[in-house]
């Protein structure tokens, strides 16, 4: 079997996911094409050598529909011979894209592949009601007759189950902004026009300021259904709506040597799990335990963790259950500060993790993301 390696990883800066945000005026195909073009140019790759482009995208509607991976490859000027496919693993879509890409290399199906992701939440926020559709159907509703809930309510349920106080959540959120503000992302961010700084980052964030924010998901009816909820989730301890795109250049170790490219890291293990779709966001816990078991590693063998900060309680509950060293968890901040452009977040986190290992001299990194519908992806890489 071939070894799948990461040669490079880039992203746009995070734009606020609302009209007037720095990236909101772009067509999402053009936004994704920008990172695809930059990735091949930065590494001197002939795009004709690319076997596939695999893109993660959650809201595959409107301008993000009709296989945005293929459309972006064409928009980037890649030869018509380069195919593309788009996957939806909810928030972990581009992490799944990277997994599929690496597994294809390991199996010998690919020599060179780009895994990438895109989400323009300024146009397509995660709100099924705005799409005018029921995405579940009668049989799923019959299986969960009390009704499925949104991720904000799932975050409230996690806060209640793990007895996480509002102060703990806000302290974690302030930490995210503080660490992100101190980090150097220049090696991974490519400019889009004159935009190259994360628009979602608020360096002046304090616990005191966060304490003044009102709960974002209060619902009287759901409060009766879930009396344990104490309404602790606010816009401040949640990831913001975000626009962004990211991409990772993945190839076989042999092909990298042939092209004179130096890999940054290699993929070593993968795991995917399903979890309760009501609580939804706790899959990161069994996914981490499964990938550690498969890899033969212990939690203390991991030098850095990237746990997607969809909501502060997700990371705090995970940390409580797997007993990870807090100093190694999201050491450059996370989605609360840097944004969560859904389909792009998987490859964004992967790039951040690679750069963290390079900058700190660490060897092994573990990335894990909770996903809508009750799932989670986990990936382990080893720095060269």
Buried (B, 14 or more C-beta within 10 A) or exposed (E): EBBBBBBBBBBBBBBBBBEEBBBBEBBBBBBBBBBBBBBBEEBEBEBEBBBBBBBBBBBBBEBBBEBBBBBBBBBBEBEEEBBBBBBBBBBBBBBBBBBBBBBBBBEEBBBBBBBBBBBBBBBBBBEEEEBEEEEBEEEEEEEEEEEBBBBBBBBBBBBBEBEBEBEBBBBBBBBBBBBBBEBEBEEBBBEBEEBBEBBBBBEEBEBEEBEEBEBBBEBEEBBEEBEEBBBBBBBBBBBBBBBBBBBBBBBBBEBBEEBEBEBBBBBBBBBBBEBEBBBBBBBBBBBBBBBBEBBEBEBEEBBBBBBBBBBBBBBBBBBBBBEBEEEBBBBBBBBBBBBBBBBBBBBBBBBBBBBBBBBBEBBBBBBBBBBBBBBBBBBBBBBB
